[in-house]
């Protein structure tokens, strides 16, 4: 991705309380406009105002690996290509959330720094850094 991953504060507690199984749960992205920036204190998808997805391809993220080595965990996700089949509302933020979790708990977000617009046929590749992973912790 073009920017740094920002973790939602509640994600840490949700991990400790068995809300997330990052190796097998269904992860998705939500897209938010510039006027609807996510903040670290958001906890669930309902806290966000998403753009309409009528003309946008699937938003499901697939995990490439979810593993620890010598006590350090890393989640690596495959890149996701979003394809427009018509005009897509402008957005700036890409939010990663757990669609399997009961309340669609939030994980983190990326700020692209400016608005992204897509029209019919446009694609946007969400590059989930294969080397460093989406997130790491020890």
Secondary structure, DSSP 8 states (H G I E B T S, - for coil): --S-EEE-THHHHHHHTT---TTTS-EEEEEE-GGG---TT--BGGGS-----TTB---EE-EEEEEEETTEEEEEE--EEEEBSS-EEEEEEEEEEESSSTT-BEEEEEEEEEEEEE-TT-EEEE---TTT-SEEE-
